[in-house]
Amino acid sequence: MTTASPTPRTTPEDCTSMAQVRTGVDAIDRELVALIAERARYMEAAARIKPSRDVVHDDWRIEDVITKVTAEAGRLGLSISIAEPVWRELVARSIAYEFEVWDRTRGE
């Protein structure tokens, strides 16, 4: 597995130009893509491990993830109005991907 190494960047508080802001955002986007790719590999593992297709979508686990994410967002000062919808979409897309992997690898 290859992970993106963090790009040196100016902290948001120290930015004095839009070029610095954009450089920081672009660097973070690259890191986020690497993390989401790793998360997707966990969805592949889940599709391999779960005993049946019926357990791919798990409402309890969805709410568990959202609860943990919103708590962490609050701790870090990230607005819940950003964190919750972003993670709900990420979880929905992850579940759809897990179904794709399940179907492709289990032949159903």
ABEGO torsion letter per residue (X at the ends): XBBBBBBBBBBAAABABAAAAAAAAAAAAAAAAAAAAAAAAAAAAAAAABABAAAABBAAAAAAAAAAAAAAAAAAGBBAAAAAAAAAAAAAAAAAAAAAAAAAAAGX
